[in-house]
């Protein structure tokens, strides 16, 4: 579990940052799915819903997401053609009816 408070990084918008004094509580559950060749595939679950939460949490613990143009160092940005972050499942309430909605999408990488 990663529990780090997040806040806007005003001088560097749209970035977010860990801010232990002014940040809002933020929690991410994680699980290793596979590891090898210098990379690790994770299942991530944002318990809270802060902007850029998964990206900032992983960067803060020293494991930025490959291809992340905002939070990864240049060599990790170049390691993938795109941000290797994919929502394989989403659940939310319909904004008008409140009906529960679920969506699934296979991981393309």
ROLUM-253080 format. One line per 5 residues: number of its first residue (from 1); their letters; for each residue x, y, z of C-alpha. Coordinates in Angstrom, 2 decimals, padded with zeros to 5 digits. Layout:
N
NUM) a) X:Y:Z; ... $
This chain:
109
1) xxxxx) 000.00:000.00:000.00; 001.26:003.48:-000.86; -000.11:006.26:001.34; 001.29:009.66:000.40; -000.58:012.99:000.50 $
6) xxxxx) -000.83:014.75:-002.88; -001.19:018.40:-003.87; -000.98:020.50:-007.01; 002.52:021.63:-007.93; 001.37:025.18:-008.79 $
11) xxxxx) 004.61:026.46:-010.36; 004.80:023.31:-012.53; 001.17:022.80:-013.56; -000.28:020.32:-014.49; 002.04:018.33:-012.23 $
16) xxxxx) 001.05:017.02:-008.83; 003.48:016.32:-005.99; 003.77:014.62:-002.64; 003.14:017.29:-000.02; 003.17:016.03:003.57 $
21) xxxxx) 002.12:019.41:004.98; -000.67:020.53:002.62; -001.47:017.45:000.52; -004.74:015.54:000.56; -004.65:011.92:001.80 $
26) xxxxx) -004.06:009.48:-001.04; -003.87:005.68:-001.06; -002.92:003.20:-003.79; -003.02:-000.58:-003.48; -000.53:-002.47:-005.64 $
31) xxxxx) 000.45:-006.03:-006.50; 003.32:-007.39:-008.58; 002.02:-009.39:-011.56; 005.32:-010.13:-013.32; 008.96:-009.07:-013.12 $
36) xxxxx) 011.99:-009.40:-015.35; 014.47:-007.64:-017.64; 014.58:-004.51:-015.50; 010.82:-003.91:-015.46; 007.92:-004.96:-013.26 $
41) xxxxx) 004.27:-005.23:-014.23; 001.91:-004.12:-011.47; -001.79:-004.19:-010.76; -002.67:-000.81:-009.26; -005.87:000.16:-007.48 $
46) xxxxx) -006.42:003.80:-006.53; -008.36:003.80:-003.26; -008.67:007.57:-003.45; -009.08:009.45:-006.73; -006.48:012.20:-006.86 $
51) xxxxx) -005.21:013.63:-010.15; -002.20:011.70:-011.44; -002.28:009.61:-008.25; -000.85:006.37:-009.65; 001.84:008.18:-011.61 $
56) xxxxx) 002.94:010.37:-008.68; 002.87:007.52:-006.15; 005.08:005.29:-008.30; 007.46:008.13:-009.11; 007.68:009.04:-005.40 $
61) xxxxx) 008.78:005.54:-004.40; 011.40:005.47:-007.17; 009.49:003.41:-009.75; 008.06:005.76:-012.40; 005.88:004.30:-015.14 $
66) xxxxx) 007.60:003.61:-018.47; 006.72:006.15:-021.13; 005.39:008.72:-018.62; 006.13:012.14:-020.16; 005.42:014.01:-016.91 $
71) xxxxx) 006.90:012.00:-014.05; 009.51:009.62:-015.49; 013.13:010.57:-016.14; 014.01:010.95:-019.86; 015.47:007.44:-020.27 $
76) xxxxx) 012.25:005.90:-018.87; 010.15:008.15:-021.09; 012.02:006.86:-024.15; 011.68:003.22:-023.03; 008.10:003.05:-024.35 $
81) xxxxx) 006.21:004.69:-027.21; 003.43:005.73:-024.82; 002.56:005.85:-021.14; 002.32:002.20:-020.09; -000.66:002.73:-017.81 $
86) xxxxx) -003.92:001.03:-018.75; -007.27:000.87:-016.99; -008.37:-002.73:-017.46; -011.55:-002.19:-015.42; -013.63:000.83:-014.47 $
91) xxxxx) -016.74:001.02:-012.30; -018.82:004.12:-011.75; -022.35:005.33:-011.26; -024.18:006.71:-014.31; -024.24:010.50:-013.84 $
96) xxxxx) -027.97:010.85:-014.53; -029.56:007.62:-013.31; -027.07:006.49:-010.68; -027.12:003.01:-012.28; -023.84:001.13:-011.67 $
101) xxxxx) -021.74:000.83:-014.82; -018.77:-001.48:-015.41; -016.28:-001.47:-018.28; -013.41:-003.83:-019.09; -010.58:-003.63:-021.60 $
106) xxxx) -007.75:-006.11:-022.13; -004.23:-004.84:-021.49; -002.60:-004.13:-024.90; 001.01:-004.57:-023.71 $
